[in-house]
């Protein structure tokens, strides 16, 4: 019989049985820090960024927008 593992973290429709902190790499932490500074210093266009960073920033901005919308609904 398969062992049933307990959920340790959940957010809306996403959950995990492992600590999500272990999935944060040094690269992802660098991108998060860069996004934070970019958004606080005026969030210029993504066109001037390196492609990987621009992609990460677009994904992060969509996540932030989703959180803002969700906070207004609940």
Secondary structure by P-SEA (a helix, b strand, c coil): cbbbbbbccccccccccccccccccaaaaaaaaaaaaaaaacccccccccaaaaaaaaaaaaaaaaaaaaaaac
